[in-house]
Amino acid sequence: MPRRFFSQQSWSIRSRVMLLLLAPLVPLMGMWLFSTTVTVGPAANLLDVKSGVDMFGTPAYELVSELQAERALSMRFLSGGPGVATELDTQRAETDLALAAFRRLTGSDDAESAASDLTRQHLAAVGKALEELPLGRAVVDTRQYDRVQIMRLYSGIIDKTFGLYGSVSGLDDHELNRQAGTVIALTEARELYARENALISAAIAGGGMSAAERSEAVSLIGLQRRAHDTATRYLHPDDAVHYTAILDSAAYLRMRAVEDRLADLGRPAPAIDAKQWTADYATVDGKLYELESATASRTIDATMPAATAILVRLGLAGGVGLIAIVVLALVSFRVARSIIRRINNLRAQALHVAEHSLPDVVARLRAGTDVDVDAEVPPPGAVDDELNELENAFAQVQRTAVASAVQEATLRNGLNQVFLNIGRRSQVLLHRQLALLDAMERRTTDPQDLEDLYRVDHLGARMRRHAEDLVILAGAKPGRGWRHPVPLHDVMRSAVSEVEEFTRITVVPPQELALRGRAVSDVIHLLAELLENATAYSPRDTHVTVAGQLLPNGYAVEIEDRGVGMPTSAVEEANQRLADPPDFDPAHSSRLGLFVVAKLAARHGIKVTLRPSPYGGLTAVVLLPRDLVVDGDTSTSPPAAPPALATPIAALTAGSPTAPAAAPAPADLLEGGPTTEAELPVRAPQTHLAAPLREEPVIVLDEPGGTGPASPVRPAERTRSILTSLLAGAHRGRSAAAVSTVPAPPADTPAAAEPPEESTS
């Protein structure tokens, strides 16, 4: 548990600092409380002595006095005599009043709360002994006990009361405790004197003393003398003088002479003068009571100065200690608060830099905004202590981070410019290459050579898409654009024509809808990337299906392959990248196709999602926003077909059910560069064609299902001429479309990018 307590990692800085402060303060406070409690205890005990005497001692003392008087009368009642019974009844009433007062005072709530455990114990013993008082009175009335037994009955109750005295007078001060013990000893000695007087007085009233009574009297004489010797051992000097005067008094000497004659058991019991004995006892007992009262008063009065002295010492020592602890606590808390505040400020500054400042600087740098390092991170200030050094070190780290971000942004902008320049130059060269191939195709009549040229032309179109990847990496937009919407089936077929294994792709005829011209180039590029991967990662004997469907929130194009698919975790990661395209990282160049698709989709609000196909491969769903799709009716705004809708290779394989069909010649293409708001001149079809090409004869094919005679077998030369003418016308249309979309020199030609050999999913 301690190890677990001290290894908590979730504690705040405030908690840790406060723990460091409380660790020494708590033991110091505990020591102060302990010393204060030890000092206050004796003072409180001294202050409680008077209240204890008032609540327990005084009523118990009054009860004992009444019991002593009732005991003496009860013993005289057994001896007989005129008027004793009346006196006994009167005394019993007085005893009952004292007993009621005792029970009322000792049973109060204040007494209950002030009584100690020892006091409660002796109080219960006194109460139990007092329960025997009615039985003792009944025995006295019936004369069933003798005088010795009656004396012992009352003496037993009184002895229990003396135990209550001791529990009340217990003091922590040694001197005062000894004085209190002296008072109790004097009281007990007087009680023994009272027993002796009761027995001798009863014997005198009865006319003589039996042997048992004499033996009991001798025992009481010895006990009371020993008790007085013990009680007066530690008397105050003034009280000792008083006690010596009592011992030297004539009354005491006469009583002592009678006691000596009684103690001499070898001689007969002496004759005792009842009046003289009674008078002498009253005199001696009164003086002993005065001595006892003086000693008790001196003891009680001494408790107040002692308690005051203890409290003064407590005030000096405890107060100074408390002030020192408070001052230490205030200084510690102030220092801790200052440290915590500075640490919290540093923490808040670090969080602000990590969550706001640096991301804001990076975002501005990516947006192309210039950032001043000195303005973003002020230079470090003066160093006063270790926290200032920590703040300056953090500021230096922040400054270094901002400077590194600026340097990285500068380097990234430079790399983007390099990508853009390379892409633009490659586009210009590819355009010239395609133009040269076009010229060579026009001059070539050999079918085999023409087919090879068409294959080279198709590779050039794919290289143009690679060059366009660099433009996209640089953050620029392709230069190609269309002014009018283009039918979606032409867009799909154009994307298919840019894929190497286009013969494996089956296009399900879409609805009669069109795509806005501003998104045509990017959508073709996006679909071509997905189709390229679909064919690259599926067996060569399988087909890739492309289908479209109009939905309430847009137009969905589904590309489904039957390849090996991808793990679920890889699909989820790819969908995350497609939904939120990250910055391009050269270390992940193998995922260039995924990055290009994500950037093109984000540019037009297109949602691209990958999901497992029921055929074992993947299905890519491209959801075009509704504002990009328009009605396919071109009566009011004729669509402009994208370039390369029909390639020479496609024409050569026109008989294949999966080959893209040749599209009509492009019309209303923009003359050079992307679409602008101003009207640009539109090229009229076949305006610049050579005259022989315009006059090329129209070949009329026999209508199928005719009822006339069977057509003769066409010669091979004639078939070659027809095929060559068809391919040349298709190539001229594609070439014219490519030329019309290329910006005027020296502007670069935008291109689409081909994905690397990995699945964009």
Summary of the structure (lengths in Angstrom):
residues: 761
radius of gyration: 62.0
end to end distance: 51.6
largest distance: 188.3
contacts: 2337
relative contact order: 0.07
helix: 67%
strand: 5%
